[in-house]
Structure formats: C-alpha cells, structure tokens
Amino acid sequence: MADDVSMPPEDQINSLVIIADGWKLIKNSRRPEDWPEFELYDYDGDPMDQNDVTADNPEIAEQLAEELAAWHERALAARVEETEDANLTPEEESRLRALGYIQ
C-alpha cells in the first residue's frame, strides 16, 4: 500500500512490501490504530490482497518480516548522505530527498 493522500496525514499509511516464494508480506509502519502491522497474502492465489492469512501462517510472516527488515536496514545504510559530489540538479535532489534516497 502506498500513502493514501486522500487521508489526513495522521491517518496515512506507510508500508514496505516483500514478495518471495509465492507470498506477499506488507509491513505497515505508520498506520491507523485499527490497521494491522503485518499483512500476509498468497501472492499467486490472491493477487488483489483480499484474504490476509497472517494468523494462519505466522512462521512465514515472521521469516519474511526478518528478510524485509534486513533489506530495509541495508537500503537505509546505502542512502546518500551528502549530495555535493553527485552533480544533481536542484529538482533531482528534491525528488531523491522526497523518496528518501538522500537525507
């Protein structure tokens, strides 16, 4: 799920997704109180993400959550801290900053 700009900022959802071995795990890091932190779907059998099967497959959800956390940690570590040597236009720098690629 991407940010829903039609929602007020305090209700917008920020999510990370991993798809592996026929499963799709969504980690909702910012979400409304009644929204689950994790959602697990059968990627091939439920392409519209209609049936959350996290409760039926906790070990798969946990494994994918660990893989997603490791990937996210690596991605954050690889972000560009300084852009002085990157030869970016102000527009490019602004876009990359908005996407979280640079701080």
ABEGO torsion letter per residue (X at the ends): XBBBAABBAAABBBBBBBBBGGBBBBBBABBBAABBABBBBBAAABAAGABBAAAABAAAAAAAAAAAAAAAAAAAAABBABAAAAGBBAAAAAAAAAAGABX
